[in-house]
């Protein structure tokens, strides 16, 4: 299955591109993420993106540290 890109505009008017990807997760990780998403009142997608962005920001900060 090929990924596809979509241009979207956020409520604040910011344009960004989204890419859909098929993602396979172990069952226990999927269950945990689903539980976390419900606890945080997010969709599974929003929870996954939130956690990946957090890791990305931490990695960027580590790379920029002296």
N, C-alpha and C positions, 0 to 999 in steps of 0.2 A: 504494500500500500504506500503510495507516494504521499509525502507531506504536501500541504497546500498552505499558501500564505493569504492572509486577509488584512486589509488596511482598515483600522477602526479609529473612531474618535471617542475619547473619554468624555465624561460629562463636563470636565473643565476645558474641553476644546483641544486637548493634545492628541495629535495623530501618532499612531504607532502601528507596527506590523506584528501580527500574531501568526504563529506557525502551528498547525495541528500535527501531532505526532502520535503514532500508536505507542503505547507504553505497557510493558509487561512487568508486573510486580509479583513478588511472592505473596501468597494468600495472607500470611500473618502481617506483612507490611501494609497491605491494602486495608486489612481490618483495623490496624492501628491508625492509619491516616484517616479512615472514615470516622473513627471514634473522635480523633482530634478535631476534625472538621466540624462535627456536630457540636462538640464542646465549645468551639470558637465561633459557632454560628456562621460557618463558611461552607461553600460548596467544596466537594472533594478537589476540584480543579483549583479553586482559589486557595485552599490550604496547601496544596502541593506547590503552587507558584510562590506563595508567601514563604514557605520554607526554603525553596531553592534560592529565592532572592536574598534571604537572610544569609545563606551560605555564600552566595556570590559577593555580597557586600563585605562579609568578613574576610574572604579571600583577597579582595581588592585592597582592603585596609592593611592586611598582612603584607601584601606585595609592596605597598607604598611606605611601610614603616622602615625607618633607618636601620 
